[in-house]
Structures are given as C-alpha cells and as structure tokens.
Amino acid sequence: MTIEYTGRGDPARSLALLWRTSERASRKGKPDLSVDRIVRAAIEVADAEGLQALSMRRVAEKLGVGTMSLYTYVPGKPELLDVMLDTVYAETAKPDDAPGGWRERLNLIARENWSLYRRHPWLLQVATSRPVLGPNVTAKYDYELRAVDGIGLTDVEMDSVITLVAGFVHGTARGAVEASQAESRTGMTDEQWWSAHAPFLGRIADASRYPTASRVGQAAGEAFGGAYSADHAFEFGLERLLDGIETLVRRRDGAS
C-alpha cells in the first residue's frame, strides 16, 4: 500500500491555500475553476479510484480542463492532498449539545471517525504525524478535546486520550476496509470463504494438539460467519477502550 505524507508542500503556499488567504479569480475565457471545485474533484477521484490514481492530470481530466490550468489555484499535489484532508475532516459532526458525559461524547467522536474512514478509505493511506494545519483539522481537534475537558485530566492526558481513540479507530477501520476490499477483489464473501475452508480445516487441524485455538476459532467463526468481523472488533474494542479511560478518570477523581 502506497503511503502519502502530509505537510510535504511549501509551508507558505500550503497555509495560504488551507485558510484561503489568497485565491486567484479564474481568468476570462477560462472554465469557472476554484480551489473548492478542484479539491472536490480530487476527493471524488480518490473515493472512486483510490489514492494511487490521484494526480493533477487525473483531476484535470475529471474537470474537463487542461492540467496546467489547475496550477493557477493549487501549487501541486502535496498541497492538494493537505486541502483534501482538511476538507473531509469538516464532515464529522460537532454538536454543541451532545447528550451525556465524556464517555458518550468520546463514543460519538469514535463513530464519526469510523464513518469518515468508511466513506473515504484513502484516508488510511495518508500519514498525518505532521498534522495538516488547516481550519477544519483545527476545529475537529478542538471539538474532540472539549469532550474530555474539565474531567480531571491534564492537558497532555487530554491530548493522549484523543490520540488513543483516533489510533484505535484508524486501526480498526483499516481492517474493515481491507475486509471489504477482499470481497470485491476476490469475488468471495467471508461466509463463502469460511464455507469453502471449514470442511478442510476440520480434516487437517488436530484439535487435541491445538485445543484452545480449535475451540475459540470455531466459536468465533460461527459467530462472525468468517474469520473476522470488523463491526464486532470496533464495538468490542471501543467499549474496552472507554473502560480503560474511565479507570484513568476515576483514579484522577480519587486523587483530588
């Protein structure tokens, strides 16, 4: 899998593009282009064809214009990728009146991120250790931090909790996307795969030698209709993750 990295473009140009501080108007006689229209076309290409298909030329083809006309608005692919991320991050809900306490708020945040990855699986191919410093990324981070503000955690712990939740969702979403792609690329559902392999597994696997693996594997396979269930992994893992954070919060309450 090809991994792209954020923050590879020229810092001044990237920030100007992200915050729209200097967008040129389209030239007379040219198609009605804009940064927003170019970015939306790029997202559609990545959604439909994958990040490996994304290029300035492919986006220009999508818009029906010449490749060079895009450079009036976007310096290049690195800057375009940063704005694509910032744009899709605006899709996550940020209700000011989210019901419940911090646990319910983190649950909502995790599900919003889960849905975002499922809508835009190419996000899983972008390394964001150097975060995009755009308005939507900043707003998303601020909103997520407020979910755990005032519950007794230090600022560093607040950041770590959000990073922990985001990392869990990212890893689980990767498994979900890989599972869905396996079906589309092999033409076989998980249930079909399991049905085809189960009879042979029963003949060659020595249950007396691997009793625990045999028992648990059979139970999981029957429960999931396959070797893996992304939805179960997400639901089970999220609850255990929130349990762990709750232990930390209670420890802080006890120390205060």
DRENPA-3360 file (N, C-alpha, C; in nm, 2 decimals, always signed):
BEGIN
1 = MTIEYTGR = +0.08/-0.12/+0.00/+0.00/+0.00/+0.00/+0.09/+0.12/+0.00 ~ +0.06/+0.21/-0.09/+0.14/+0.34/-0.10/+0.09/+0.43/+0.01 ~ +0.19/+0.49/+0.08/+0.16/+0.59/+0.19/+0.20/+0.73/+0.14 ~ +0.11/+0.82/+0.15/+0.14/+0.96/+0.12/+0.16/+1.03/+0.26 ~ +0.23/+1.14/+0.25/+0.26/+1.21/+0.38/+0.21/+1.36/+0.36 ~ +0.15/+1.40/+0.47/+0.10/+1.54/+0.47/+0.22/+1.64/+0.50 ~ +0.20/+1.76/+0.47/+0.30/+1.86/+0.50/+0.42/+1.86/+0.41 ~ +0.41/+1.80/+0.29/+0.52/+1.80/+0.20/+0.53/+1.92/+0.11;
9 = GDPARSLA = +0.43/+2.00/+0.11/+0.43/+2.11/+0.02/+0.50/+2.23/+0.08 ~ +0.51/+2.34/+0.01/+0.57/+2.46/+0.05/+0.48/+2.52/+0.17 ~ +0.54/+2.54/+0.29/+0.46/+2.58/+0.40/+0.37/+2.71/+0.38 ~ +0.43/+2.81/+0.32/+0.36/+2.94/+0.30/+0.24/+2.92/+0.20 ~ +0.27/+2.84/+0.09/+0.16/+2.82/+0.00/+0.05/+2.73/+0.05 ~ +0.10/+2.63/+0.13/+0.00/+2.53/+0.19/-0.09/+2.60/+0.28 ~ -0.04/+2.68/+0.37/-0.12/+2.75/+0.47/-0.21/+2.86/+0.40 ~ -0.16/+2.92/+0.30/-0.24/+3.02/+0.23/-0.36/+2.95/+0.16;
17 = LLWRTSER = -0.33/+2.83/+0.11/-0.44/+2.75/+0.04/-0.54/+2.70/+0.14 ~ -0.49/+2.65/+0.25/-0.58/+2.59/+0.35/-0.67/+2.69/+0.41 ~ -0.62/+2.81/+0.44/-0.70/+2.91/+0.50/-0.76/+3.01/+0.40 ~ -0.74/+2.98/+0.27/-0.79/+3.06/+0.16/-0.76/+3.21/+0.17 ~ -0.64/+3.24/+0.20/-0.60/+3.38/+0.22/-0.56/+3.45/+0.09 ~ -0.54/+3.37/-0.02/-0.50/+3.43/-0.14/-0.54/+3.35/-0.26 ~ -0.67/+3.34/-0.29/-0.72/+3.26/-0.40/-0.74/+3.35/-0.52 ~ -0.68/+3.31/-0.63/-0.69/+3.39/-0.76/-0.83/+3.37/-0.82;
25 = ASRKGKPD = -0.88/+3.47/-0.89/-1.00/+3.45/-0.96/-0.97/+3.39/-1.10 ~ -1.06/+3.31/-1.15/-1.04/+3.25/-1.28/-1.02/+3.35/-1.39 ~ -0.94/+3.32/-1.49/-0.91/+3.42/-1.59/-1.03/+3.42/-1.69 ~ -1.04/+3.53/-1.76/-1.15/+3.55/-1.85/-1.14/+3.45/-1.97 ~ -1.25/+3.39/-2.00/-1.25/+3.29/-2.11/-1.21/+3.15/-2.06 ~ -1.17/+3.13/-1.94/-1.13/+3.00/-1.88/-1.25/+2.94/-1.81 ~ -1.25/+2.81/-1.79/-1.36/+2.75/-1.71/-1.37/+2.81/-1.57 ~ -1.48/+2.80/-1.51/-1.50/+2.86/-1.38/-1.44/+2.76/-1.28;
33 = LSVDRIVR = -1.31/+2.78/-1.26/-1.24/+2.69/-1.16/-1.23/+2.77/-1.03 ~ -1.21/+2.69/-0.92/-1.18/+2.74/-0.79/-1.11/+2.64/-0.71 ~ -1.05/+2.68/-0.60/-0.99/+2.58/-0.51/-1.09/+2.47/-0.47 ~ -1.21/+2.52/-0.43/-1.31/+2.42/-0.38/-1.35/+2.32/-0.48 ~ -1.37/+2.37/-0.60/-1.41/+2.28/-0.71/-1.30/+2.18/-0.74 ~ -1.18/+2.22/-0.74/-1.06/+2.13/-0.77/-1.05/+2.03/-0.66 ~ -1.06/+2.07/-0.54/-1.05/+1.98/-0.42/-1.16/+1.88/-0.42 ~ -1.28/+1.92/-0.45/-1.40/+1.83/-0.45/-1.38/+1.72/-0.56;
41 = AAIEVADA = -1.33/+1.76/-0.68/-1.30/+1.67/-0.79/-1.19/+1.57/-0.74 ~ -1.09/+1.62/-0.68/-0.98/+1.53/-0.63/-1.03/+1.43/-0.53 ~ -1.12/+1.47/-0.44/-1.18/+1.38/-0.34/-1.26/+1.27/-0.41 ~ -1.34/+1.31/-0.51/-1.42/+1.22/-0.59/-1.33/+1.11/-0.66 ~ -1.22/+1.16/-0.71/-1.12/+1.06/-0.78/-1.07/+0.97/-0.67 ~ -1.02/+1.02/-0.56/-0.97/+0.93/-0.45/-1.07/+0.83/-0.40 ~ -1.20/+0.88/-0.38/-1.30/+0.79/-0.33/-1.33/+0.68/-0.43 ~ -1.33/+0.71/-0.56/-1.38/+0.61/-0.66/-1.26/+0.52/-0.70;
49 = EGLQALSM = -1.14/+0.58/-0.71/-1.03/+0.51/-0.78/-0.91/+0.48/-0.68 ~ -0.91/+0.54/-0.56/-0.80/+0.52/-0.47/-0.70/+0.63/-0.48 ~ -0.62/+0.64/-0.38/-0.52/+0.75/-0.37/-0.42/+0.73/-0.48 ~ -0.39/+0.61/-0.52/-0.28/+0.58/-0.62/-0.32/+0.64/-0.75 ~ -0.45/+0.67/-0.77/-0.49/+0.72/-0.90/-0.49/+0.87/-0.90 ~ -0.47/+0.93/-0.79/-0.47/+1.08/-0.78/-0.35/+1.15/-0.84 ~ -0.37/+1.24/-0.93/-0.27/+1.32/-0.98/-0.33/+1.45/-1.03 ~ -0.25/+1.55/-1.06/-0.30/+1.67/-1.11/-0.37/+1.65/-1.25;
57 = RRVAEKLG = -0.31/+1.56/-1.33/-0.36/+1.53/-1.46/-0.50/+1.47/-1.45 ~ -0.51/+1.37/-1.35/-0.63/+1.30/-1.34/-0.74/+1.39/-1.29 ~ -0.71/+1.48/-1.20/-0.81/+1.58/-1.15/-0.85/+1.67/-1.27 ~ -0.76/+1.71/-1.35/-0.79/+1.80/-1.46/-0.88/+1.73/-1.56 ~ -0.86/+1.60/-1.58/-0.95/+1.52/-1.67/-1.09/+1.51/-1.61 ~ -1.09/+1.50/-1.48/-1.22/+1.49/-1.41/-1.30/+1.62/-1.43 ~ -1.23/+1.73/-1.44/-1.29/+1.86/-1.45/-1.31/+1.90/-1.60 ~ -1.25/+1.83/-1.69/-1.25/+1.86/-1.83/-1.17/+1.99/-1.86;
65 = VGTMSLYT = -1.06/+2.01/-1.80/-0.97/+2.12/-1.83/-0.83/+2.07/-1.85 ~ -0.75/+2.16/-1.89/-0.61/+2.13/-1.91/-0.54/+2.12/-1.77 ~ -0.44/+2.04/-1.76/-0.37/+2.02/-1.64/-0.31/+2.15/-1.59 ~ -0.24/+2.23/-1.67/-0.18/+2.35/-1.63/-0.27/+2.45/-1.57 ~ -0.40/+2.44/-1.61/-0.49/+2.54/-1.55/-0.51/+2.52/-1.40 ~ -0.49/+2.40/-1.35/-0.51/+2.38/-1.21/-0.40/+2.46/-1.13 ~ -0.28/+2.48/-1.18/-0.18/+2.54/-1.11/-0.20/+2.68/-1.08 ~ -0.30/+2.74/-1.14/-0.34/+2.88/-1.11/-0.39/+2.89/-0.97;
73 = YVPGKPEL = -0.45/+2.77/-0.92/-0.52/+2.77/-0.79/-0.45/+2.68/-0.69 ~ -0.38/+2.57/-0.73/-0.32/+2.48/-0.64/-0.17/+2.46/-0.69 ~ -0.08/+2.48/-0.60/+0.07/+2.47/-0.64/+0.11/+2.33/-0.69 ~ +0.05/+2.23/-0.63/+0.09/+2.09/-0.67/+0.01/+1.99/-0.59 ~ +0.04/+1.86/-0.61/-0.02/+1.75/-0.55/-0.01/+1.75/-0.40 ~ +0.12/+1.78/-0.34/+0.13/+1.78/-0.20/+0.03/+1.88/-0.13 ~ +0.02/+2.00/-0.18/-0.07/+2.10/-0.12/-0.21/+2.06/-0.14 ~ -0.24/+2.00/-0.26/-0.38/+1.95/-0.28/-0.42/+1.84/-0.18;
81 = LDVMLDTV = -0.33/+1.75/-0.15/-0.36/+1.65/-0.06/-0.39/+1.70/+0.08 ~ -0.32/+1.80/+0.12/-0.34/+1.87/+0.25/-0.48/+1.93/+0.26 ~ -0.52/+1.99/+0.15/-0.65/+2.06/+0.15/-0.76/+1.95/+0.14 ~ -0.74/+1.84/+0.07/-0.84/+1.73/+0.07/-0.86/+1.68/+0.21 ~ -0.76/+1.66/+0.29/-0.78/+1.61/+0.42/-0.86/+1.71/+0.51 ~ -0.82/+1.84/+0.50/-0.88/+1.94/+0.58/-1.03/+1.95/+0.54 ~ -1.06/+1.93/+0.41/-1.20/+1.94/+0.36/-1.28/+1.82/+0.41 ~ -1.24/+1.70/+0.41/-1.32/+1.59/+0.45/-1.33/+1.58/+0.60;
89 = YAETAKPD = -1.23/+1.64/+0.67/-1.25/+1.64/+0.82/-1.36/+1.73/+0.87 ~ -1.41/+1.82/+0.78/-1.52/+1.90/+0.81/-1.65/+1.82/+0.82 ~ -1.65/+1.70/+0.77/-1.77/+1.62/+0.76/-1.81/+1.56/+0.89 ~ -1.72/+1.55/+0.99/-1.76/+1.49/+1.12/-1.85/+1.59/+1.19 ~ -1.95/+1.53/+1.25/-2.05/+1.61/+1.33/-1.98/+1.66/+1.46 ~ -2.02/+1.79/+1.49/-1.96/+1.85/+1.61/-2.08/+1.92/+1.69 ~ -2.17/+1.84/+1.74/-2.29/+1.90/+1.80/-2.25/+1.97/+1.94 ~ -2.29/+2.09/+1.96/-2.26/+2.16/+2.09/-2.34/+2.10/+2.20;
97 = DAPGGWRE = -2.45/+2.04/+2.17/-2.54/+1.98/+2.27/-2.54/+1.83/+2.28 ~ -2.43/+1.77/+2.25/-2.42/+1.62/+2.26/-2.46/+1.57/+2.40 ~ -2.55/+1.48/+2.40/-2.60/+1.44/+2.53/-2.50/+1.35/+2.61 ~ -2.52/+1.34/+2.74/-2.44/+1.25/+2.82/-2.31/+1.32/+2.86 ~ -2.22/+1.23/+2.92/-2.09/+1.28/+2.98/-1.98/+1.26/+2.88 ~ -1.86/+1.26/+2.93/-1.74/+1.24/+2.85/-1.74/+1.11/+2.77 ~ -1.79/+1.00/+2.83/-1.79/+0.87/+2.77/-1.88/+0.87/+2.65 ~ -2.00/+0.93/+2.66/-2.09/+0.93/+2.54/-2.03/+1.02/+2.43;
105 = RLNLIARE = -1.96/+1.13/+2.47/-1.90/+1.22/+2.37/-1.79/+1.15/+2.30 ~ -1.71/+1.08/+2.37/-1.60/+1.01/+2.30/-1.65/+0.90/+2.21 ~ -1.76/+0.83/+2.26/-1.83/+0.73/+2.18/-1.87/+0.79/+2.04 ~ -1.93/+0.91/+2.05/-1.98/+0.98/+1.93/-1.86/+1.01/+1.84 ~ -1.75/+1.06/+1.90/-1.63/+1.10/+1.82/-1.58/+0.98/+1.75 ~ -1.57/+0.87/+1.82/-1.51/+0.75/+1.76/-1.60/+0.70/+1.64 ~ -1.73/+0.71/+1.66/-1.82/+0.67/+1.55/-1.82/+0.76/+1.43 ~ -1.80/+0.89/+1.46/-1.79/+0.98/+1.35/-1.66/+0.96/+1.27;
113 = NWSLYRRH = -1.55/+0.93/+1.34/-1.43/+0.90/+1.27/-1.43/+0.77/+1.19 ~ -1.50/+0.67/+1.25/-1.52/+0.54/+1.19/-1.60/+0.56/+1.06 ~ -1.70/+0.64/+1.06/-1.78/+0.66/+0.94/-1.70/+0.74/+0.84 ~ -1.62/+0.83/+0.88/-1.54/+0.91/+0.79/-1.44/+0.82/+0.71 ~ -1.38/+0.73/+0.78/-1.29/+0.63/+0.71/-1.36/+0.54/+0.62 ~ -1.48/+0.50/+0.65/-1.56/+0.42/+0.56/-1.60/+0.49/+0.44 ~ -1.63/+0.62/+0.45/-1.67/+0.70/+0.33/-1.55/+0.73/+0.24 ~ -1.43/+0.75/+0.31/-1.31/+0.79/+0.24/-1.19/+0.70/+0.28;
121 = PWLLQVAT = -1.19/+0.58/+0.23/-1.09/+0.48/+0.27/-0.95/+0.52/+0.24 ~ -0.93/+0.61/+0.14/-0.80/+0.66/+0.10/-0.73/+0.74/+0.22 ~ -0.81/+0.78/+0.32/-0.75/+0.85/+0.43/-0.66/+0.76/+0.51 ~ -0.68/+0.63/+0.50/-0.59/+0.53/+0.57/-0.46/+0.52/+0.50 ~ -0.44/+0.58/+0.39/-0.31/+0.58/+0.32/-0.23/+0.71/+0.33 ~ -0.28/+0.79/+0.42/-0.22/+0.92/+0.44/-0.16/+0.93/+0.59 ~ -0.03/+0.94/+0.60/+0.03/+0.96/+0.73/+0.02/+1.10/+0.78 ~ -0.03/+1.12/+0.90/-0.06/+1.25/+0.95/+0.01/+1.28/+1.08;
129 = SRPVLGPN = +0.13/+1.22/+1.10/+0.21/+1.25/+1.21/+0.25/+1.40/+1.21 ~ +0.26/+1.46/+1.09/+0.28/+1.60/+1.08/+0.14/+1.66/+1.03 ~ +0.06/+1.70/+1.13/-0.08/+1.73/+1.10/-0.10/+1.85/+1.00 ~ -0.20/+1.84/+0.93/-0.24/+1.95/+0.84/-0.29/+2.06/+0.93 ~ -0.24/+2.18/+0.91/-0.27/+2.29/+1.00/-0.38/+2.38/+0.93 ~ -0.49/+2.31/+0.90/-0.60/+2.38/+0.84/-0.71/+2.41/+0.93 ~ -0.81/+2.49/+0.89/-0.92/+2.53/+0.98/-1.01/+2.42/+1.02 ~ -1.03/+2.32/+0.93/-1.12/+2.21/+0.97/-1.05/+2.11/+1.06;
137 = VTAKYDYE = -0.93/+2.08/+1.03/-0.85/+1.99/+1.12/-0.84/+2.06/+1.26 ~ -0.81/+2.19/+1.27/-0.80/+2.26/+1.40/-0.94/+2.25/+1.47 ~ -1.05/+2.28/+1.40/-1.18/+2.28/+1.46/-1.21/+2.14/+1.51 ~ -1.18/+2.04/+1.44/-1.21/+1.90/+1.48/-1.13/+1.86/+1.60 ~ -1.00/+1.90/+1.61/-0.92/+1.87/+1.72/-0.97/+1.94/+1.85 ~ -1.01/+2.07/+1.83/-1.06/+2.15/+1.94/-1.19/+2.09/+2.00 ~ -1.28/+2.05/+1.90/-1.40/+1.98/+1.95/-1.38/+1.85/+2.02 ~ -1.29/+1.77/+1.97/-1.26/+1.64/+2.04/-1.20/+1.66/+2.17;
145 = LRAVDGIG = -1.11/+1.76/+2.19/-1.05/+1.79/+2.32/-1.16/+1.83/+2.42 ~ -1.25/+1.91/+2.37/-1.36/+1.96/+2.47/-1.44/+1.84/+2.52 ~ -1.44/+1.73/+2.46/-1.51/+1.61/+2.51/-1.46/+1.56/+2.64 ~ -1.33/+1.59/+2.67/-1.27/+1.54/+2.79/-1.21/+1.66/+2.87 ~ -1.25/+1.78/+2.84/-1.21/+1.89/+2.92/-1.28/+1.90/+3.05 ~ -1.21/+1.93/+3.16/-1.28/+1.95/+3.28/-1.32/+1.83/+3.36 ~ -1.26/+1.71/+3.32/-1.29/+1.59/+3.39/-1.17/+1.54/+3.48 ~ -1.08/+1.63/+3.50/-0.97/+1.59/+3.59/-0.84/+1.55/+3.52;
153 = LTDVEMDS = -0.83/+1.55/+3.39/-0.71/+1.51/+3.32/-0.62/+1.63/+3.30 ~ -0.49/+1.61/+3.29/-0.40/+1.71/+3.25/-0.42/+1.74/+3.10 ~ -0.36/+1.85/+3.05/-0.37/+1.88/+2.91/-0.30/+1.77/+2.83 ~ -0.19/+1.72/+2.87/-0.12/+1.62/+2.80/-0.20/+1.49/+2.80 ~ -0.27/+1.46/+2.91/-0.35/+1.34/+2.91/-0.47/+1.36/+2.82 ~ -0.53/+1.48/+2.81/-0.64/+1.50/+2.72/-0.60/+1.47/+2.58 ~ -0.48/+1.53/+2.54/-0.43/+1.50/+2.40/-0.41/+1.35/+2.38 ~ -0.35/+1.29/+2.48/-0.32/+1.14/+2.47/-0.45/+1.06/+2.46;
161 = VITLVAGF = -0.56/+1.10/+2.53/-0.68/+1.03/+2.52/-0.74/+1.04/+2.37 ~ -0.74/+1.16/+2.32/-0.79/+1.18/+2.18/-0.70/+1.10/+2.08 ~ -0.57/+1.10/+2.10/-0.48/+1.03/+2.02/-0.51/+0.88/+2.03 ~ -0.53/+0.83/+2.15/-0.56/+0.69/+2.17/-0.69/+0.65/+2.09 ~ -0.80/+0.72/+2.11/-0.92/+0.69/+2.04/-0.91/+0.70/+1.89 ~ -0.84/+0.80/+1.84/-0.82/+0.81/+1.70/-0.73/+0.70/+1.64 ~ -0.63/+0.66/+1.72/-0.55/+0.55/+1.67/-0.62/+0.41/+1.67 ~ -0.71/+0.39/+1.77/-0.79/+0.27/+1.77/-0.89/+0.27/+1.65;
169 = VHGTARGA = -0.95/+0.38/+1.62/-1.05/+0.38/+1.51/-0.97/+0.36/+1.38 ~ -0.86/+0.43/+1.36/-0.78/+0.41/+1.24/-0.74/+0.27/+1.22 ~ -0.69/+0.20/+1.32/-0.65/+0.06/+1.30/-0.77/-0.03/+1.27 ~ -0.88/-0.01/+1.34/-1.00/-0.09/+1.31/-1.06/-0.07/+1.18 ~ -1.06/+0.06/+1.14/-1.11/+0.10/+1.01/-1.03/+0.03/+0.90 ~ -0.89/+0.03/+0.92/-0.81/-0.04/+0.82/-0.85/-0.18/+0.80 ~ -0.87/-0.25/+0.91/-0.92/-0.39/+0.90/-1.05/-0.40/+0.83 ~ -1.14/-0.31/+0.85/-1.27/-0.31/+0.79/-1.26/-0.29/+0.64;
177 = VEASQAES = -1.18/-0.19/+0.60/-1.16/-0.16/+0.46/-1.09/-0.28/+0.39 ~ -0.99/-0.33/+0.45/-0.93/-0.45/+0.39/-1.02/-0.57/+0.37 ~ -1.11/-0.59/+0.47/-1.21/-0.70/+0.46/-1.31/-0.67/+0.34 ~ -1.35/-0.55/+0.33/-1.45/-0.52/+0.22/-1.38/-0.53/+0.09 ~ -1.26/-0.48/+0.08/-1.18/-0.49/-0.05/-1.15/-0.64/-0.08 ~ -1.13/-0.72/+0.01/-1.11/-0.86/-0.01/-1.22/-0.92/-0.08 ~ -1.34/-0.89/-0.04/-1.46/-0.94/-0.11/-1.48/-0.89/-0.25 ~ -1.46/-0.76/-0.27/-1.47/-0.71/-0.40/-1.37/-0.75/-0.50;
185 = RTGMTDEQ = -1.25/-0.78/-0.45/-1.13/-0.81/-0.53/-1.12/-0.96/-0.56 ~ -1.18/-1.04/-0.47/-1.17/-1.19/-0.49/-1.30/-1.25/-0.54 ~ -1.41/-1.17/-0.52/-1.54/-1.22/-0.57/-1.60/-1.32/-0.47 ~ -1.55/-1.32/-0.35/-1.59/-1.42/-0.25/-1.62/-1.35/-0.12 ~ -1.74/-1.37/-0.06/-1.78/-1.31/+0.07/-1.71/-1.39/+0.18 ~ -1.70/-1.33/+0.30/-1.64/-1.40/+0.41/-1.72/-1.54/+0.44 ~ -1.85/-1.53/+0.43/-1.93/-1.65/+0.45/-1.89/-1.76/+0.35 ~ -1.87/-1.72/+0.22/-1.83/-1.82/+0.12/-1.69/-1.87/+0.15;
193 = WWSAHAPF = -1.60/-1.78/+0.19/-1.47/-1.83/+0.22/-1.47/-1.93/+0.33 ~ -1.54/-1.90/+0.44/-1.55/-1.99/+0.55/-1.61/-2.12/+0.52 ~ -1.72/-2.12/+0.44/-1.78/-2.24/+0.40/-1.69/-2.33/+0.32 ~ -1.61/-2.26/+0.23/-1.51/-2.34/+0.15/-1.40/-2.40/+0.23 ~ -1.35/-2.33/+0.33/-1.23/-2.38/+0.40/-1.27/-2.46/+0.53 ~ -1.38/-2.44/+0.58/-1.41/-2.51/+0.71/-1.41/-2.66/+0.70 ~ -1.46/-2.73/+0.59/-1.45/-2.87/+0.59/-1.31/-2.92/+0.58 ~ -1.22/-2.86/+0.51/-1.08/-2.90/+0.50/-1.01/-2.87/+0.63;
201 = LGRIADAS = -1.04/-2.76/+0.70/-0.98/-2.73/+0.83/-1.01/-2.84/+0.93 ~ -1.13/-2.88/+0.92/-1.17/-2.99/+1.02/-1.10/-3.12/+1.00 ~ -1.05/-3.14/+0.87/-0.98/-3.27/+0.84/-0.83/-3.26/+0.88 ~ -0.77/-3.14/+0.87/-0.63/-3.13/+0.89/-0.59/-3.08/+1.02 ~ -0.68/-3.00/+1.09/-0.64/-2.94/+1.22/-0.66/-3.05/+1.33 ~ -0.56/-3.05/+1.41/-0.55/-3.15/+1.52/-0.61/-3.08/+1.65 ~ -0.73/-3.10/+1.68/-0.79/-3.04/+1.79/-0.73/-3.08/+1.92 ~ -0.67/-3.20/+1.93/-0.61/-3.24/+2.05/-0.47/-3.17/+2.07;
209 = RYPTASRV = -0.41/-3.13/+1.96/-0.28/-3.05/+1.97/-0.30/-2.91/+1.99 ~ -0.41/-2.85/+1.93/-0.44/-2.71/+1.95/-0.58/-2.69/+2.00 ~ -0.61/-2.74/+2.13/-0.74/-2.74/+2.18/-0.81/-2.60/+2.19 ~ -0.73/-2.51/+2.24/-0.79/-2.38/+2.27/-0.81/-2.30/+2.14 ~ -0.72/-2.31/+2.04/-0.73/-2.24/+1.91/-0.85/-2.31/+1.84 ~ -0.87/-2.44/+1.85/-0.98/-2.51/+1.78/-1.11/-2.46/+1.84 ~ -1.12/-2.46/+1.97/-1.25/-2.43/+2.03/-1.28/-2.28/+2.00 ~ -1.19/-2.19/+2.03/-1.22/-2.05/+2.02/-1.24/-2.01/+1.87;
217 = GQAAGEAF = -1.15/-2.06/+1.78/-1.16/-2.04/+1.64/-1.30/-2.08/+1.58 ~ -1.34/-2.20/+1.63/-1.47/-2.24/+1.58/-1.59/-2.15/+1.63 ~ -1.58/-2.11/+1.76/-1.68/-2.03/+1.81/-1.68/-1.89/+1.74 ~ -1.57/-1.83/+1.72/-1.56/-1.70/+1.65/-1.61/-1.71/+1.51 ~ -1.57/-1.82/+1.44/-1.61/-1.84/+1.30/-1.76/-1.85/+1.29 ~ -1.82/-1.93/+1.38/-1.96/-1.95/+1.37/-2.03/-1.82/+1.41 ~ -1.98/-1.74/+1.50/-2.04/-1.62/+1.54/-2.04/-1.51/+1.43 ~ -1.92/-1.50/+1.36/-1.90/-1.40/+1.26/-1.93/-1.44/+1.12;
225 = GGAYSADH = -1.95/-1.57/+1.10/-1.96/-1.62/+0.96/-1.84/-1.60/+0.88 ~ -1.72/-1.60/+0.95/-1.59/-1.58/+0.88/-1.49/-1.57/+0.99 ~ -1.36/-1.55/+0.94/-1.25/-1.54/+1.04/-1.25/-1.41/+1.11 ~ -1.32/-1.30/+1.07/-1.31/-1.17/+1.12/-1.43/-1.09/+1.10 ~ -1.47/-1.01/+1.20/-1.58/-0.92/+1.19/-1.53/-0.78/+1.23 ~ -1.53/-0.69/+1.13/-1.48/-0.55/+1.16/-1.58/-0.48/+1.25 ~ -1.71/-0.50/+1.23/-1.80/-0.43/+1.32/-1.79/-0.48/+1.46 ~ -1.77/-0.61/+1.48/-1.76/-0.66/+1.62/-1.63/-0.61/+1.68;
233 = AFEFGLER = -1.52/-0.61/+1.60/-1.39/-0.56/+1.65/-1.40/-0.41/+1.70 ~ -1.48/-0.33/+1.62/-1.50/-0.19/+1.65/-1.58/-0.18/+1.78 ~ -1.69/-0.25/+1.79/-1.78/-0.23/+1.90/-1.72/-0.28/+2.03 ~ -1.66/-0.40/+2.02/-1.60/-0.46/+2.14/-1.48/-0.38/+2.18 ~ -1.39/-0.34/+2.09/-1.27/-0.26/+2.12/-1.30/-0.13/+2.18 ~ -1.40/-0.06/+2.12/-1.44/+0.08/+2.17/-1.48/+0.07/+2.31 ~ -1.57/-0.02/+2.35/-1.61/-0.03/+2.49/-1.50/-0.06/+2.58 ~ -1.41/-0.15/+2.54/-1.29/-0.17/+2.63/-1.20/-0.05/+2.64;
241 = LLDGIETL = -1.19/+0.02/+2.53/-1.10/+0.14/+2.54/-1.16/+0.24/+2.63 ~ -1.29/+0.26/+2.62/-1.36/+0.36/+2.71/-1.36/+0.32/+2.85 ~ -1.36/+0.18/+2.88/-1.35/+0.13/+3.01/-1.21/+0.17/+3.07 ~ -1.11/+0.16/+2.99/-0.97/+0.20/+3.03/-0.96/+0.34/+3.07 ~ -1.02/+0.43/+2.98/-1.01/+0.57/+3.01/-1.09/+0.61/+3.13 ~ -1.20/+0.53/+3.15/-1.28/+0.56/+3.27/-1.20/+0.52/+3.40 ~ -1.12/+0.42/+3.39/-1.03/+0.39/+3.51/-0.94/+0.50/+3.54 ~ -0.88/+0.56/+3.43/-0.79/+0.68/+3.45/-0.87/+0.80/+3.51;
249 = VRRRDGAS = -0.99/+0.82/+3.46/-1.06/+0.94/+3.52/-1.10/+0.91/+3.66 ~ -1.14/+0.79/+3.70/-1.17/+0.76/+3.84/-1.05/+0.78/+3.93 ~ -0.93/+0.73/+3.87/-0.81/+0.75/+3.95/-0.78/+0.89/+3.98 ~ -0.81/+0.98/+3.88/-0.78/+1.12/+3.90/-0.88/+1.18/+4.00 ~ -1.01/+1.13/+4.00/-1.11/+1.18/+4.09/-1.07/+1.14/+4.23 ~ -1.01/+1.01/+4.25/-0.97/+0.97/+4.38/-0.85/+1.04/+4.44 ~ -0.77/+1.09/+4.35/-0.65/+1.16/+4.39/-0.68/+1.31/+4.43 ~ -0.80/+1.36/+4.38/-0.83/+1.50/+4.40/-0.89/+1.52/+4.54;
% end
